[in-house]
Amino acid sequence: MSETGMEQKYIKEAFDTILGESGGFYVPPARPQLTDFIADLRRIGVVPVLAHPLKDMTEQELRSILPALVAAG
C-alpha cells in the first residue's frame, strides 16, 4: 500500500472510531436557528425564500413553523 493509501486508511479509521458520530470525541455541528438565520439575512437586505418545503417536511410540520418563519422575515 502506498504512503498516501496508508494515510487515508488511518484518517478513515480515526473518523470511524474516534471522531465520527459514534466516537467519543464527536461534537455535533452548531447550526443557527432557522428564524435567527432568516433575521440575519433580512438585516443585510436578502429576501429569504422557502423553496420546495414539502420535499423535506409534511404539510402539518410546515403549517406549525410557518408563522415563526414569517415573523422572522
Contacts in CASP RR format, 6 or more apart in sequence:
PFRMAT RR
TARGET T0000
AUTHOR 0000-0000-0000
METHOD contacts of the structure
MODEL  1
MSETGMEQKYIKEAFDTILGESGGFYVPPARPQLTDFIADLRRIGVVPVL
AHPLKDMTEQELRSILPALVAAG
1 9 0 8 1.000
17 23 0 8 1.000
18 24 0 8 1.000
18 25 0 8 1.000
19 25 0 8 1.000
19 26 0 8 1.000
20 26 0 8 1.000
32 40 0 8 1.000
34 65 0 8 1.000
34 69 0 8 1.000
34 72 0 8 1.000
35 68 0 8 1.000
35 69 0 8 1.000
35 71 0 8 1.000
35 72 0 8 1.000
36 72 0 8 1.000
37 48 0 8 1.000
38 48 0 8 1.000
38 69 0 8 1.000
38 72 0 8 1.000
38 73 0 8 1.000
39 72 0 8 1.000
39 73 0 8 1.000
41 47 0 8 1.000
41 48 0 8 1.000
42 48 0 8 1.000
42 72 0 8 1.000
42 73 0 8 1.000
48 73 0 8 1.000
50 69 0 8 1.000
53 62 0 8 1.000
54 62 0 8 1.000
END
